[in-house]
Amino acid sequence: MELTVLGCSGSYGAPPFGACSGYLVRGGGAAVWVDCGNGTLPHLQQHARIEDLSAVVLTHRHPDHCVDIYGLHVLMRYGLERSGLPVFAPEGLEERLGGLVDDWGDTFDWKVVGDGDGVEIADLGLRFSRTDHPPPTYAVEMSADGKRLVYTADTGPGWAVGAFGAGADLVLSEATYQEGHKGVPWHLTAHEAGRGAREAGASRLILTHLWPDVDGVVSVKEATEAFGEPVMLATPHLVTRV
């Protein structure tokens, strides 16, 4: 599998982390856009043809994870004239987001996912787990070619990466805050992200969804100390093998 970071800024797009949450995952013959945060659609088009997308996953309704679905809709419906792209999302998200469009038409094939659900996209397996975040929010495990990637989406420490079992090859974890400066309980600090990945026996950890004014170097240091191994920081256009 291959992971491409399209955006990694927490809650709003700003330097140094750029666009908000968005990731392209390729594996098992599939190409899946996971979260469509603001600013990620232009970045996606630098790494993949829209025609080659197999599906979209929206982890929850917060704008920094879903608003570029509108641009994708316009591009596909009026530009490419393509229909039926699967969009996996929590219950009610189609209707909630549909308030800003006259009609989704048949551009997307909306599919509701919930806690414990699993789907197959070509030979890429996806599983979903409800996280510790106020609106219905689902972490995603993606498996292909004998590899496992876990994306935490947004979560507080009440949910654990180990919900998917131990031994993920790569954990892509939100790490909004740093120790001593936690604004709300439903996000993680870098230390909590590192500890959670270590407790789940993960092989590698990449931090994402950092609050724009935090020092990424400090976050990496905190997470590395808790994880016990060197940790990477997500940056726009980072491409890594899982």
N, C-alpha and C positions, 0 to 999 in steps of 0.2 A: 504494500500500500504506500501511497504518497500523500502527504499533507502539505497544502499550500495555504499560508496565512494571507487573507485578503484585508483584514483589519483586526485590531486588537485593543483599541482604546475603550476604556470602561465608561459607559453611560453617556458620554458625548464625544464626538470626534474632535481631537485637538492634538497638537504636537506634544510629545514626540511620537506618540503611538498611532497617529493618523486616523484612519477610518475606524468605525466601531466593529463589533464582532461579526466576522464572516470567514468561512474556511471552505476550501475545495478539497474534497477527499476523493482520490482515485484508487480503485482496487477492485478485483473480481470482475473486471469488465465494465465497471460502472464509474460515473463521474457525478458526485453529489455535492451540491452547494448547501453547506450547513450554516444556518443563520445568515440573514440578509441585512445586516446592520447598515446604517447610513454611510455612504461612501464606498461600499464594497462592490457594487455592480461594475463601475469602471475598472476596478482592479481585477475582477473576475475575467473580464473580456481581454485582459492582457495575458491570461494563462489558459484560457479555454474558449472554444467556440460555443456560443449559447446553444447552437443546434446539437452539440454533443452532450449536453446535460442529460443525465438519466433521471434526476429527481432533485427536489429541494426539501430540506428539513428546517422547520422553524421551531425552536425549543420553547419559546414563550412569546407573549404579546408585547413586551416592552419594546419601544421603538428602536432602541439601539441594537436590536436583534432581528428586526423584521421589516423596516420601512422600505428597503430597496426592492421588496417584492412588487411595489407599484411600478417602478421603472422596468422591471422584468416583464410585467404584464403588458405594458405599452409596447415594448420592443417586440415581444412575441406575437401579440395580437395584431398590431398594425404594421410592424416592420417585417417580421419573418412569416407571419400568418401561420403560426404553428399552434396546435392545440393539444390538450390532454397530458401536459407535463404533471407527473405526480408531485403533490405537495403534502408532506407529512407534518401535521401540526396538532396542538391540543384542541380539544373540543371547543367549539364556539369561535375559534380564531378566524375562520372564513367569513363569518357574519360580521364580526367586529371590524376586521380590516375592510370588508366590503362597503362600509359606510362612506368611504372616500372615493368609491368608483360607482359609476352608474350601473355597471353590470360586469361581472368577471367574464361573462361569456363562457366559452368552453376552453379558454386558455389553459386553465389548471384543472387537474383531477384531484380535488381536496380529499385527503384521507386522514381520519381522526386516529391519533395514537394516545395511549394512556400507559399508566404504570405497569411494567412487566410485559408490554407488547413487544413482539418481534416481527420483522418483515425481511424479505429478501429482495434485493435489487440486483438483477443478474446474479453474480456469485458473491455479492457483498451483503453480509448479514448485519442487520441493525437491531439493537435492543434498547428499550427506553426505561428510565427509572426516574420517579418523581423526586425532585430535589427539595432542599430547605430554602424555598424562595416564595414570596407571597402569592403571585399568580401561578396557576398550574404551569410548572416548568419541568422539562425532562432532559436529564443527562442522556447522552447517546453513546453506546458502545458500537463500534464498527469493526467487523471481522472479515478478513479475506486473506487467502494465500498463507494461512497459518499464523497471521499476525492479528493483534488486537489493539485498537486505539480507543481510549475513553476520553470523551469530551464532557466536562462537568457541567457545561452551560453555567447559569448563575445559581449559586447556592451558598447557604450558610453552613456552619460546621455540624448541623444536625443531620446532614446526609454524608455518606462516605463512598469513596471510589470503590471500596470493597463490595458495594451492592451488586456489582457485576462479577464478583469473584476475584480471586487474587491473580497476580502475575500479568497484568497488562504490559504490552511492549512499550507503549507510550501513553502518558496521561497529559492531556491538554487541559490545564486547570485555570479557572479564574483565580486571580490573586489581587483583588481590587485594592486592598489596604495593606498597611504595615503595622507591626506590633505597636500598641500604644496610640494608634491613630485610626481606630475603626469607627467609621461613621454610623453604620447600621449593622444589625446582627445577621442580616440575610445575605451577606457577602463574606468572602474569605480574606484573611491576611495571607501574605506570602508564606509566613511560617506555617499557618494552618494548611495551606496547599501542599507544602513539602511534607508535613507530618502525615497528611492523609494519603499521599502517594506512597510514602514509605510503609505505612501500616498495611496498605493493599499489596505490597510486594511488587510495585511497578518497576520496570527496568529504566525508564527515562521519564523526565518531567519537563514540560514547557509551560511557562507562565503566560497568561493572557488576561485581557479585561482589566488592565491596570488603570487606576484613576489617573487622569492626565498629569496631575502635578506631583505625583510620587517620583522618587528617584529609582529608576529601574535597576541600577547597580545595587542599591540597598535591598531591593526586593529579591534579587537573585541571591545575594548573600544570605538573607534570612531563610529563603527556601532551601538553599544548598545545605545550610547547617541542620535544618530539620529533616531533609531528605537523606542526607548522608552521602550524596553523590553530586557531582556538578549538575546544575540546572540551567536550562536555556531560557532566554527571554524571547517571546514572540515579537516579530517585527513584520510590517507589511512586506509581502512578496517573499517571505522566508519559505523555502521549499525543503522538505526533509522526508527521507524514507522512514517508514515505521518499522 
